[in-house]
Amino acid sequence: MRGENQAPAGTSARAAGEARGPRLSQLWAIAAVAVPLAVLSAAPIVAVDLAYHIRAGEMMLDSHRILRTDPFLSWTLGQPWLDQQWGAQLLLDLAYRSAGWFGLATLRALSDALSLILIFLACRAAGAGRRAAAFLTLGSAVFLAAESLRPESFALPCFAAIAWLVAGRSEHPARLWWAIPIQIVWANVHGSFFLGPALLALGGLDDLVRHTGAARRVFGVGAVALLATLMNPFGWRVWPYVFTVGTNPLIRETVREWQPPTVRNWVGIAFFASVALVAALFARRRKPVAWVGLLALALFFAMTLTAMRHMLWWALAAPVVVAGLLASPKQPPKEPARDPAGPLNVVIAGLLAVTSLVPMVRWAPYTGTEPPANLVAYAPAGITGELRQLLSPGERFFNAQEWGSWFELVLPQNPVLADSRFELIPRDVWNEYVAVSEGREGWQEILARWHVSVVALARDQQRDLIPIIRDDPGWQLFYQDGDGFIFTRSEGVDSTAGSGV
């Protein structure tokens, strides 16, 4: 006969098993984060949409003021600039000035890890078992490989966090209010902040359809979150800014990630494959699928069809929606019938953790501002060194657009002609910039009118101009390497000669 305080049979055995380490099903959760993190952390950092943000953060930290005028482009120097991503810029510069490129790589790893953890938790909250949630999270990680470090990197965990809060709103209704401070942060780091209220609205609509009685609360939180987007230095003006950037014709014509997805690259193939996989899962499901979930998938699918840039939101939203649609509301998530725990699991968990950290070793020596070779893309070290010696302070020069952001960081005394902010470049200026890059008739006249005596050309963006300017008597080769060329104007030669101008 058991005593009153005696544990039921098997309880001590289970407790002993838990004490020995994580269960097998829990290893899936660790693998869902550790394996993708090992891959993502090993990728190079791309300077195209990063470097100028670091410089902007540096300027704000040094001056203790938020930037409100453009300090970079020749055409808009000193003109009003709505720098909506100022918060992300501060974070990027803090990492950069504290630990250089290692600090930036660490910041990227933390952002990716947090996003993956929150998506896993959101899938679990939506009703998926550990193994299913792990596979869904791994699906998200495939698309994170296409993301580079930039302000959008801080929007990803914001999106994932609100998705988790919405998925778990039934069990933790009070926790939904955490969405408000998350939304405030989001509105100050990236222009995708409008997706936070959208997620809350979808959750409220789902509660309304299912008559859970919680719709009023969810819609109320969503309304407060909507107001929270105004808690930024620019107030309501961030909304038209987002609309202007998203609909800018120059951006959509020029920037590949703002164009519709295509099967001509692996990201587009992965997107359409994921859509097909989701459709196949629903086809095998005999029960009807809730239409609110289908609406959510349709919205993010439609967003992605307009621009590949939105593929990340599909990658974060689809796994959570699928987890909820495939879960049974009357049964808890299915876990493996045999779920052992033991010392071997501890070893596997340790190996997974170490694997996720190994790529950071290659970044560890680079705690300064000098970019590591082969680890930072679009940061031409040789070209930069020569331009430092060649350019006078304040001198305008023609630059490859893909290097504009980098030059804004490392050559702060020389305004550039083109950078990543296409929304600021006047259309007529961009047309002339393209005419020069392609070596069209009249390119010398344009450079003369712009008072440019130095051009820094990339082998890909100015491949048509390079052979033409090399043979032009008005210009002479100053430097070349594997990244590109520097040409300077020849003294005593008519700047418009040699091209029929």
One Martini backbone bead per residue (centre of mass of N, CA, C, O) as a GRO file, in nm:
protein
  501
    1MET     BB    1   0.095   0.037   0.025
    2ARG     BB    2   0.066   0.365  -0.038
    3GLY     BB    3   0.151   0.651   0.050
    4GLU     BB    4   0.039   0.973   0.041
    5ASN     BB    5   0.342   1.081  -0.077
    6GLN     BB    6   0.361   0.880  -0.293
    7ALA     BB    7   0.461   0.818  -0.591
    8PRO     BB    8   0.386   0.714  -0.874
    9ALA     BB    9   0.434   0.489  -1.089
   10GLY     BB   10   0.713   0.609  -1.290
   11THR     BB   11   0.788   0.897  -1.199
   12SER     BB   12   1.087   0.861  -1.119
   13ALA     BB   13   1.176   0.759  -1.396
   14ARG     BB   14   1.100   1.012  -1.553
   15ALA     BB   15   1.269   1.208  -1.388
   16ALA     BB   16   1.536   1.069  -1.446
   17GLY     BB   17   1.522   1.107  -1.751
   18GLU     BB   18   1.510   1.420  -1.742
   19ALA     BB   19   1.783   1.452  -1.585
   20ARG     BB   20   1.969   1.333  -1.821
   21GLY     BB   21   1.800   1.506  -2.038
   22PRO     BB   22   1.694   1.551  -2.332
   23ARG     BB   23   1.471   1.479  -2.548
   24LEU     BB   24   1.428   1.382  -2.864
   25SER     BB   25   1.214   1.597  -2.938
   26GLN     BB   26   1.400   1.840  -2.837
   27LEU     BB   27   1.618   1.817  -3.060
   28TRP     BB   28   1.452   1.943  -3.283
   29ALA     BB   29   1.454   2.227  -3.171
   30ILE     BB   30   1.761   2.265  -3.180
   31ALA     BB   31   1.803   2.197  -3.485
   32ALA     BB   32   1.614   2.426  -3.604
   33VAL     BB   33   1.845   2.639  -3.517
   34ALA     BB   34   2.143   2.535  -3.544
   35VAL     BB   35   2.168   2.458  -3.843
   36PRO     BB   36   2.093   2.728  -3.980
   37LEU     BB   37   2.298   2.902  -3.823
   38ALA     BB   38   2.552   2.774  -3.947
   39VAL     BB   39   2.487   2.875  -4.235
   40LEU     BB   40   2.423   3.182  -4.195
   41SER     BB   41   2.699   3.263  -4.046
   42ALA     BB   42   2.887   3.190  -4.307
   43ALA     BB   43   2.796   3.419  -4.456
   44PRO     BB   44   2.833   3.688  -4.609
   45ILE     BB   45   2.852   4.030  -4.597
   46VAL     BB   46   2.646   4.288  -4.722
   47ALA     BB   47   2.702   4.635  -4.813
   48VAL     BB   48   2.476   4.769  -4.980
   49ASP     BB   49   2.245   4.779  -4.717
   50LEU     BB   50   2.459   4.867  -4.469
   51ALA     BB   51   2.686   5.089  -4.455
   52TYR     BB   52   2.510   5.350  -4.439
   53HIS     BB   53   2.380   5.275  -4.168
   54ILE     BB   54   2.633   5.291  -4.001
   55ARG     BB   55   2.697   5.588  -4.065
   56ALA     BB   56   2.431   5.703  -3.956
   57GLY     BB   57   2.471   5.601  -3.667
   58GLU     BB   58   2.734   5.752  -3.616
   59MET     BB   59   2.622   6.039  -3.652
   60MET     BB   60   2.410   6.021  -3.422
   61LEU     BB   61   2.599   5.945  -3.185
   62ASP     BB   62   2.785   6.198  -3.216
   63SER     BB   63   2.535   6.424  -3.220
   64HIS     BB   64   2.258   6.344  -3.075
   65ARG     BB   65   2.097   6.310  -3.360
   66ILE     BB   66   1.857   6.293  -3.588
   67LEU     BB   67   1.819   6.240  -3.908
   68ARG     BB   68   1.673   6.493  -4.160
   69THR     BB   69   1.911   6.490  -4.362
   70ASP     BB   70   2.104   6.439  -4.637
   71PRO     BB   71   2.461   6.315  -4.628
   72PHE     BB   72   2.530   6.173  -4.930
   73LEU     BB   73   2.399   6.282  -5.181
   74SER     BB   74   2.453   6.512  -5.421
   75TRP     BB   75   2.141   6.578  -5.496
   76THR     BB   76   2.039   6.571  -5.158
   77LEU     BB   77   2.213   6.753  -5.002
   78GLY     BB   78   2.036   6.875  -4.718
   79GLN     BB   79   1.780   6.738  -4.760
   80PRO     BB   80   1.506   6.596  -4.681
   81TRP     BB   81   1.493   6.299  -4.454
   82LEU     BB   82   1.325   5.994  -4.395
   83ASP     BB   83   1.464   5.806  -4.125
   84GLN     BB   84   1.301   5.531  -4.028
   85GLN     BB   85   1.579   5.339  -3.958
   86TRP     BB   86   1.736   5.457  -3.707
   87GLY     BB   87   1.740   5.227  -3.495
   88ALA     BB   88   1.906   5.025  -3.664
   89GLN     BB   89   2.154   5.209  -3.700
   90LEU     BB   90   2.238   5.212  -3.405
   91LEU     BB   91   2.284   4.908  -3.373
   92LEU     BB   92   2.496   4.875  -3.596
   93ASP     BB   93   2.707   5.077  -3.481
   94LEU     BB   94   2.745   4.949  -3.204
   95ALA     BB   95   2.861   4.685  -3.317
   96TYR     BB   96   3.091   4.811  -3.488
   97ARG     BB   97   3.239   4.986  -3.258
   98SER     BB   98   3.280   4.734  -3.056
   99ALA     BB   99   3.341   4.468  -3.295
  100GLY     BB  100   3.294   4.509  -3.575
  101TRP     BB  101   3.246   4.242  -3.782
  102PHE     BB  102   3.188   4.058  -3.545
  103GLY     BB  103   2.951   4.222  -3.436
  104LEU     BB  104   2.774   4.193  -3.690
  105ALA     BB  105   2.767   3.882  -3.699
  106THR     BB  106   2.638   3.854  -3.420
  107LEU     BB  107   2.382   4.014  -3.479
  108ARG     BB  108   2.283   3.828  -3.702
  109ALA     BB  109   2.267   3.567  -3.534
  110LEU     BB  110   2.063   3.672  -3.324
  111SER     BB  111   1.835   3.735  -3.521
  112ASP     BB  112   1.804   3.452  -3.641
  113ALA     BB  113   1.762   3.294  -3.379
  114LEU     BB  114   1.512   3.448  -3.277
  115SER     BB  115   1.331   3.393  -3.519
  116LEU     BB  116   1.335   3.080  -3.502
  117ILE     BB  117   1.233   3.046  -3.214
  118LEU     BB  118   0.960   3.197  -3.256
  119ILE     BB  119   0.851   3.014  -3.479
  120PHE     BB  120   0.851   2.759  -3.319
  121LEU     BB  121   0.661   2.865  -3.094
  122ALA     BB  122   0.427   2.933  -3.285
  123CYS     BB  123   0.379   2.645  -3.388
  124ARG     BB  124   0.318   2.530  -3.110
  125ALA     BB  125   0.082   2.726  -3.040
  126ALA     BB  126  -0.087   2.625  -3.301
  127GLY     BB  127  -0.034   2.276  -3.267
  128ALA     BB  128   0.243   2.166  -3.299
  129GLY     BB  129   0.476   1.957  -3.285
  130ARG     BB  130   0.806   1.939  -3.254
  131ARG     BB  131   0.872   1.814  -3.527
  132ALA     BB  132   0.687   1.989  -3.702
  133ALA     BB  133   0.802   2.261  -3.607
  134ALA     BB  134   1.089   2.207  -3.707
  135PHE     BB  135   1.025   2.179  -4.011
  136LEU     BB  136   0.893   2.457  -4.041
  137THR     BB  137   1.144   2.617  -3.952
  138LEU     BB  138   1.332   2.513  -4.176
  139GLY     BB  139   1.167   2.645  -4.400
  140SER     BB  140   1.230   2.935  -4.315
  141ALA     BB  141   1.546   2.918  -4.330
  142VAL     BB  142   1.578   2.908  -4.635
  143PHE     BB  143   1.500   3.221  -4.671
  144LEU     BB  144   1.718   3.352  -4.484
  145ALA     BB  145   1.956   3.315  -4.692
  146ALA     BB  146   1.853   3.584  -4.858
  147GLU     BB  147   1.939   3.747  -4.611
  148SER     BB  148   2.071   4.048  -4.507
  149LEU     BB  149   2.229   4.278  -4.332
  150ARG     BB  150   1.970   4.484  -4.196
  151PRO     BB  151   1.691   4.631  -4.083
  152GLU     BB  152   1.515   4.378  -4.154
  153SER     BB  153   1.647   4.191  -3.935
  154PHE     BB  154   1.466   4.331  -3.700
  155ALA     BB  155   1.179   4.258  -3.817
  156LEU     BB  156   1.166   3.950  -3.794
  157PRO     BB  157   1.133   3.916  -3.479
  158CYS     BB  158   0.880   4.090  -3.466
  159PHE     BB  159   0.701   3.914  -3.636
  160ALA     BB  160   0.743   3.646  -3.478
  161ALA     BB  161   0.639   3.750  -3.205
  162ILE     BB  162   0.347   3.821  -3.292
  163ALA     BB  163   0.281   3.541  -3.400
  164TRP     BB  164   0.308   3.404  -3.124
  165LEU     BB  165   0.096   3.571  -2.968
  166VAL     BB  166  -0.141   3.496  -3.154
  167ALA     BB  167  -0.121   3.183  -3.133
  168GLY     BB  168  -0.133   3.214  -2.788
  169ARG     BB  169  -0.402   3.374  -2.697
  170SER     BB  170  -0.577   3.158  -2.549
  171GLU     BB  171  -0.365   3.080  -2.318
  172HIS     BB  172  -0.235   3.400  -2.342
  173PRO     BB  173  -0.397   3.688  -2.336
  174ALA     BB  174  -0.211   3.897  -2.184
  175ARG     BB  175   0.046   3.863  -2.374
  176LEU     BB  176  -0.056   4.037  -2.618
  177TRP     BB  177   0.052   4.321  -2.509
  178TRP     BB  178   0.349   4.286  -2.610
  179ALA     BB  179   0.298   4.405  -2.897
  180ILE     BB  180   0.344   4.706  -2.842
  181PRO     BB  181   0.654   4.732  -2.793
  182ILE     BB  182   0.722   4.584  -3.054
  183GLN     BB  183   0.590   4.793  -3.243
  184ILE     BB  184   0.768   5.032  -3.168
  185VAL     BB  185   1.029   4.913  -3.261
  186TRP     BB  186   0.946   4.851  -3.555
  187ALA     BB  187   0.879   5.160  -3.634
  188ASN     BB  188   1.219   5.217  -3.588
  189VAL     BB  189   1.358   4.993  -3.814
  190HIS     BB  190   1.104   4.933  -4.024
  191GLY     BB  191   0.862   4.943  -4.295
  192SER     BB  192   0.703   4.660  -4.196
  193PHE     BB  193   0.512   4.744  -3.945
  194PHE     BB  194   0.217   4.690  -4.070
  195LEU     BB  195   0.214   4.373  -4.001
  196GLY     BB  196   0.129   4.372  -3.708
  197PRO     BB  197  -0.172   4.462  -3.728
  198ALA     BB  198  -0.240   4.238  -3.933
  199LEU     BB  199  -0.202   3.994  -3.746
  200LEU     BB  200  -0.413   4.085  -3.536
  201ALA     BB  201  -0.654   4.096  -3.730
  202LEU     BB  202  -0.650   3.795  -3.803
  203GLY     BB  203  -0.694   3.694  -3.515
  204GLY     BB  204  -0.967   3.839  -3.467
  205LEU     BB  205  -1.118   3.708  -3.706
  206ASP     BB  206  -1.092   3.420  -3.602
  207ASP     BB  207  -1.249   3.466  -3.337
  208LEU     BB  208  -1.510   3.563  -3.470
  209VAL     BB  209  -1.572   3.303  -3.632
  210ARG     BB  210  -1.536   3.104  -3.363
  211HIS     BB  211  -1.663   3.230  -3.106
  212THR     BB  212  -1.457   3.295  -2.843
  213GLY     BB  213  -1.472   3.608  -2.717
  214ALA     BB  214  -1.172   3.754  -2.812
  215ALA     BB  215  -1.194   3.971  -3.038
  216ARG     BB  216  -1.196   4.239  -2.886
  217ARG     BB  217  -0.913   4.219  -2.770
  218VAL     BB  218  -0.753   4.186  -3.032
  219PHE     BB  219  -0.853   4.443  -3.170
  220GLY     BB  220  -0.754   4.631  -2.946
  221VAL     BB  221  -0.454   4.568  -2.977
  222GLY     BB  222  -0.443   4.647  -3.275
  223ALA     BB  223  -0.517   4.945  -3.234
  224VAL     BB  224  -0.278   5.015  -3.051
  225ALA     BB  225  -0.061   4.924  -3.253
  226LEU     BB  226  -0.133   5.134  -3.463
  227LEU     BB  227  -0.064   5.378  -3.279
  228ALA     BB  228   0.235   5.285  -3.217
  229THR     BB  229   0.352   5.366  -3.501
  230LEU     BB  230   0.366   5.685  -3.408
  231MET     BB  231   0.622   5.613  -3.221
  232ASN     BB  232   0.809   5.850  -3.372
  233PRO     BB  233   0.993   6.114  -3.509
  234PHE     BB  234   0.761   6.127  -3.770
  235GLY     BB  235   0.508   5.985  -3.732
  236TRP     BB  236   0.273   5.961  -3.985
  237ARG     BB  237   0.497   5.975  -4.223
  238VAL     BB  238   0.570   5.667  -4.240
  239TRP     BB  239   0.339   5.574  -4.420
  240PRO     BB  240   0.396   5.724  -4.692
  241TYR     BB  241   0.681   5.615  -4.710
  242VAL     BB  242   0.613   5.318  -4.754
  243PHE     BB  243   0.439   5.362  -5.006
  244THR     BB  244   0.651   5.502  -5.183
  245VAL     BB  245   0.859   5.275  -5.190
  246GLY     BB  246   0.663   5.036  -5.283
  247THR     BB  247   0.576   5.226  -5.562
  248ASN     BB  248   0.834   5.284  -5.692
  249PRO     BB  249   0.930   5.263  -6.020
  250LEU     BB  250   1.241   5.260  -6.001
  251ILE     BB  251   1.263   5.026  -5.805
  252ARG     BB  252   1.097   4.813  -5.974
  253GLU     BB  253   1.290   4.832  -6.230
  254THR     BB  254   1.587   4.791  -6.079
  255VAL     BB  255   1.519   4.610  -5.834
  256ARG     BB  256   1.502   4.276  -5.801
  257GLU     BB  257   1.351   4.241  -5.514
  258TRP     BB  258   1.099   4.427  -5.644
  259GLN     BB  259   1.034   4.182  -5.808
  260PRO     BB  260   0.902   3.925  -5.923
  261PRO     BB  261   0.904   3.606  -5.902
  262THR     BB  262   1.135   3.344  -6.018
  263VAL     BB  263   1.270   3.042  -6.170
  264ARG     BB  264   1.574   3.173  -6.220
  265ASN     BB  265   1.591   3.131  -5.907
  266TRP     BB  266   1.613   2.984  -5.595
  267VAL     BB  267   1.404   3.157  -5.448
  268GLY     BB  268   1.167   3.116  -5.642
  269ILE     BB  269   1.164   2.810  -5.629
  270ALA     BB  270   1.114   2.790  -5.322
  271PHE     BB  271   0.846   2.935  -5.319
  272PHE     BB  272   0.679   2.756  -5.518
  273ALA     BB  273   0.735   2.496  -5.360
  274SER     BB  274   0.594   2.583  -5.096
  275VAL     BB  275   0.316   2.622  -5.220
  276ALA     BB  276   0.284   2.331  -5.320
  277LEU     BB  277   0.313   2.199  -5.040
  278VAL     BB  278   0.071   2.331  -4.907
  279ALA     BB  279  -0.139   2.225  -5.108
  280ALA     BB  280  -0.082   1.923  -5.053
  281LEU     BB  281  -0.160   1.920  -4.755
  282PHE     BB  282  -0.460   2.007  -4.806
  283ALA     BB  283  -0.536   1.773  -5.001
  284ARG     BB  284  -0.496   1.548  -4.769
  285ARG     BB  285  -0.713   1.693  -4.624
  286ARG     BB  286  -1.043   1.617  -4.536
  287LYS     BB  287  -1.085   1.865  -4.394
  288PRO     BB  288  -1.174   2.166  -4.369
  289VAL     BB  289  -1.047   2.488  -4.414
  290ALA     BB  290  -0.995   2.768  -4.271
  291TRP     BB  291  -1.051   3.078  -4.416
  292VAL     BB  292  -0.857   3.260  -4.254
  293GLY     BB  293  -0.600   3.104  -4.318
  294LEU     BB  294  -0.626   3.132  -4.624
  295LEU     BB  295  -0.616   3.438  -4.621
  296ALA     BB  296  -0.333   3.467  -4.507
  297LEU     BB  297  -0.189   3.317  -4.733
  298ALA     BB  298  -0.294   3.495  -4.965
  299LEU     BB  299  -0.166   3.762  -4.875
  300PHE     BB  300   0.137   3.666  -4.874
  301PHE     BB  301   0.135   3.565  -5.162
  302ALA     BB  302   0.061   3.833  -5.299
  303MET     BB  303   0.299   3.995  -5.198
  304THR     BB  304   0.518   3.817  -5.335
  305LEU     BB  305   0.420   3.860  -5.633
  306THR     BB  306   0.520   4.168  -5.629
  307ALA     BB  307   0.782   4.078  -5.438
  308MET     BB  308   1.063   3.917  -5.327
  309ARG     BB  309   1.097   4.074  -5.056
  310HIS     BB  310   0.824   3.928  -4.929
  311MET     BB  311   0.916   3.629  -4.877
  312LEU     BB  312   0.978   3.641  -4.572
  313TRP     BB  313   0.681   3.663  -4.475
  314TRP     BB  314   0.596   3.395  -4.583
  315ALA     BB  315   0.815   3.224  -4.426
  316LEU     BB  316   0.687   3.310  -4.139
  317ALA     BB  317   0.373   3.261  -4.177
  318ALA     BB  318   0.311   2.980  -4.304
  319PRO     BB  319   0.395   2.782  -4.072
  320VAL     BB  320   0.184   2.885  -3.865
  321VAL     BB  321  -0.069   2.841  -4.031
  322VAL     BB  322  -0.026   2.541  -4.087
  323ALA     BB  323  -0.018   2.450  -3.794
  324GLY     BB  324  -0.316   2.539  -3.738
  325LEU     BB  325  -0.469   2.385  -3.974
  326LEU     BB  326  -0.348   2.085  -3.893
  327ALA     BB  327  -0.468   2.103  -3.628
  328SER     BB  328  -0.632   1.979  -3.348
  329PRO     BB  329  -0.864   2.119  -3.127
  330LYS     BB  330  -0.904   1.833  -2.944
  331GLN     BB  331  -0.590   1.783  -2.969
  332PRO     BB  332  -0.291   1.736  -2.893
  333PRO     BB  333   0.009   1.729  -2.981
  334LYS     BB  334   0.207   1.514  -3.146
  335GLU     BB  335   0.412   1.270  -3.007
  336PRO     BB  336   0.626   1.047  -2.963
  337ALA     BB  337   0.596   0.740  -2.824
  338ARG     BB  338   0.912   0.750  -2.831
  339ASP     BB  339   1.097   0.956  -2.573
  340PRO     BB  340   1.401   0.963  -2.507
  341ALA     BB  341   1.642   0.991  -2.239
  342GLY     BB  342   1.996   1.096  -2.230
  343PRO     BB  343   2.333   1.128  -2.271
  344LEU     BB  344   2.323   1.137  -2.583
  345ASN     BB  345   2.149   1.394  -2.602
  346VAL     BB  346   2.358   1.580  -2.477
  347VAL     BB  347   2.568   1.544  -2.697
  348ILE     BB  348   2.395   1.637  -2.936
  349ALA     BB  349   2.329   1.917  -2.826
  350GLY     BB  350   2.623   2.010  -2.809
  351LEU     BB  351   2.692   1.974  -3.112
  352LEU     BB  352   2.481   2.172  -3.215
  353ALA     BB  353   2.585   2.421  -3.065
  354VAL     BB  354   2.869   2.419  -3.186
  355THR     BB  355   2.788   2.432  -3.482
  356SER     BB  356   2.653   2.719  -3.459
  357LEU     BB  357   2.947   2.857  -3.369
  358VAL     BB  358   3.176   2.799  -3.571
  359PRO     BB  359   3.144   3.034  -3.787
  360MET     BB  360   3.243   3.262  -3.580
  361VAL     BB  361   3.549   3.211  -3.595
  362ARG     BB  362   3.606   3.366  -3.869
  363TRP     BB  363   3.521   3.651  -3.725
  364ALA     BB  364   3.695   3.702  -3.464
  365PRO     BB  365   3.951   3.874  -3.587
  366TYR     BB  366   3.719   4.106  -3.683
  367THR     BB  367   3.713   4.389  -3.467
  368GLY     BB  368   3.735   4.587  -3.692
  369THR     BB  369   3.706   4.796  -3.992
  370GLU     BB  370   3.843   4.588  -4.155
  371PRO     BB  371   3.765   4.400  -4.410
  372PRO     BB  372   3.722   4.082  -4.478
  373ALA     BB  373   3.822   3.866  -4.689
  374ASN     BB  374   3.541   3.715  -4.843
  375LEU     BB  375   3.313   3.844  -4.613
  376VAL     BB  376   3.270   4.115  -4.788
  377ALA     BB  377   3.045   4.254  -4.995
  378TYR     BB  378   3.088   4.535  -5.172
  379ALA     BB  379   3.416   4.595  -5.065
  380PRO     BB  380   3.658   4.760  -5.224
  381ALA     BB  381   3.969   4.784  -5.111
  382GLY     BB  382   4.150   4.893  -5.340
  383ILE     BB  383   3.970   5.123  -5.436
  384THR     BB  384   3.956   5.267  -5.164
  385GLY     BB  385   4.256   5.331  -5.121
  386GLU     BB  386   4.288   5.507  -5.378
  387LEU     BB  387   4.064   5.719  -5.319
  388ARG     BB  388   4.188   5.836  -5.063
  389GLN     BB  389   4.437   5.958  -5.229
  390LEU     BB  390   4.280   6.108  -5.473
  391LEU     BB  391   4.071   6.255  -5.312
  392SER     BB  392   3.913   6.534  -5.227
  393PRO     BB  393   3.751   6.710  -5.017
  394GLY     BB  394   3.424   6.707  -5.165
  395GLU     BB  395   3.466   6.532  -5.405
  396ARG     BB  396   3.325   6.433  -5.690
  397PHE     BB  397   3.216   6.100  -5.798
  398PHE     BB  398   3.201   5.818  -5.989
  399ASN     BB  399   2.985   5.543  -5.900
  400ALA     BB  400   2.904   5.247  -5.821
  401GLN     BB  401   2.608   5.168  -5.690
  402GLU     BB  402   2.701   4.907  -5.523
  403TRP     BB  403   2.923   5.112  -5.364
  404GLY     BB  404   2.785   5.354  -5.225
  405SER     BB  405   2.749   5.259  -4.932
  406TRP     BB  406   3.050   5.208  -4.876
  407PHE     BB  407   3.155   5.499  -4.933
  408GLU     BB  408   2.981   5.632  -4.704
  409LEU     BB  409   3.163   5.500  -4.484
  410VAL     BB  410   3.483   5.538  -4.598
  411LEU     BB  411   3.396   5.831  -4.761
  412PRO     BB  412   3.260   6.090  -4.596
  413GLN     BB  413   3.384   6.346  -4.780
  414ASN     BB  414   3.232   6.196  -5.036
  415PRO     BB  415   2.995   6.230  -5.243
  416VAL     BB  416   2.758   6.049  -5.409
  417LEU     BB  417   2.559   5.952  -5.694
  418ALA     BB  418   2.498   5.645  -5.586
  419ASP     BB  419   2.267   5.426  -5.417
  420SER     BB  420   2.015   5.242  -5.240
  421ARG     BB  421   1.825   5.515  -5.261
  422PHE     BB  422   1.608   5.544  -5.512
  423GLU     BB  423   1.391   5.745  -5.392
  424LEU     BB  424   1.610   5.999  -5.410
  425ILE     BB  425   1.657   5.970  -5.708
  426PRO     BB  426   1.634   6.130  -5.976
  427ARG     BB  427   1.522   6.031  -6.277
  428ASP     BB  428   1.712   6.197  -6.465
  429VAL     BB  429   1.971   6.113  -6.322
  430TRP     BB  430   1.947   5.807  -6.363
  431ASN     BB  431   1.944   5.809  -6.670
  432GLU     BB  432   2.231   5.930  -6.690
  433TYR     BB  433   2.375   5.715  -6.530
  434VAL     BB  434   2.311   5.485  -6.727
  435ALA     BB  435   2.440   5.612  -6.976
  436VAL     BB  436   2.723   5.597  -6.862
  437SER     BB  437   2.740   5.292  -6.784
  438GLU     BB  438   2.676   5.221  -7.108
  439GLY     BB  439   2.822   5.422  -7.308
  440ARG     BB  440   2.670   5.642  -7.429
  441GLU     BB  441   2.602   5.890  -7.610
  442GLY     BB  442   2.732   6.157  -7.401
  443TRP     BB  443   2.890   6.073  -7.140
  444GLN     BB  444   3.105   6.301  -7.120
  445GLU     BB  445   2.912   6.538  -7.087
  446ILE     BB  446   2.792   6.449  -6.821
  447LEU     BB  447   3.055   6.447  -6.653
  448ALA     BB  448   3.120   6.744  -6.705
  449ARG     BB  449   2.857   6.860  -6.580
  450TRP     BB  450   2.933   6.706  -6.297
  451HIS     BB  451   3.235   6.743  -6.229
  452VAL     BB  452   3.401   6.479  -6.324
  453SER     BB  453   3.740   6.314  -6.267
  454VAL     BB  454   3.630   6.047  -6.122
  455VAL     BB  455   3.610   5.686  -6.171
  456ALA     BB  456   3.422   5.404  -6.030
  457LEU     BB  457   3.430   5.073  -6.165
  458ALA     BB  458   3.241   4.797  -6.222
  459ARG     BB  459   3.249   4.499  -6.391
  460ASP     BB  460   2.931   4.481  -6.407
  461GLN     BB  461   2.782   4.768  -6.416
  462GLN     BB  462   3.035   4.882  -6.633
  463ARG     BB  463   3.098   4.690  -6.884
  464ASP     BB  464   3.037   4.893  -7.126
  465LEU     BB  465   3.231   5.136  -7.043
  466ILE     BB  466   3.521   5.033  -7.006
  467PRO     BB  467   3.621   5.001  -7.308
  468ILE     BB  468   3.558   5.298  -7.384
  469ILE     BB  469   3.728   5.459  -7.168
  470ARG     BB  470   4.001   5.324  -7.236
  471ASP     BB  471   3.994   5.461  -7.546
  472ASP     BB  472   3.976   5.739  -7.426
  473PRO     BB  473   4.159   6.041  -7.433
  474GLY     BB  474   4.009   6.176  -7.171
  475TRP     BB  475   4.118   5.905  -7.037
  476GLN     BB  476   4.279   5.732  -6.753
  477LEU     BB  477   4.437   5.480  -6.608
  478PHE     BB  478   4.489   5.426  -6.251
  479TYR     BB  479   4.318   5.153  -6.168
  480GLN     BB  480   4.325   4.785  -6.102
  481ASP     BB  481   4.111   4.496  -6.036
  482GLY     BB  482   3.883   4.250  -5.959
  483ASP     BB  483   3.651   4.472  -5.917
  484GLY     BB  484   3.798   4.722  -6.089
  485PHE     BB  485   3.804   5.077  -6.177
  486ILE     BB  486   4.019   5.368  -6.230
  487PHE     BB  487   3.947   5.689  -6.364
  488THR     BB  488   4.098   5.976  -6.518
  489ARG     BB  489   4.135   6.281  -6.624
  490SER     BB  490   4.282   6.423  -6.882
  491GLU     BB  491   4.513   6.650  -6.936
  492GLY     BB  492   4.437   6.873  -7.201
  493VAL     BB  493   4.156   6.734  -7.264
  494ASP     BB  494   3.868   6.707  -7.413
  495SER     BB  495   3.586   6.592  -7.241
  496THR     BB  496   3.403   6.557  -7.530
  497ALA     BB  497   3.586   6.370  -7.669
  498GLY     BB  498   3.531   6.065  -7.870
  499SER     BB  499   3.172   6.059  -7.891
  500GLY     BB  500   3.022   6.274  -8.076
  501VAL     BB  501   2.980   6.559  -7.902
   0.00000   0.00000   0.00000
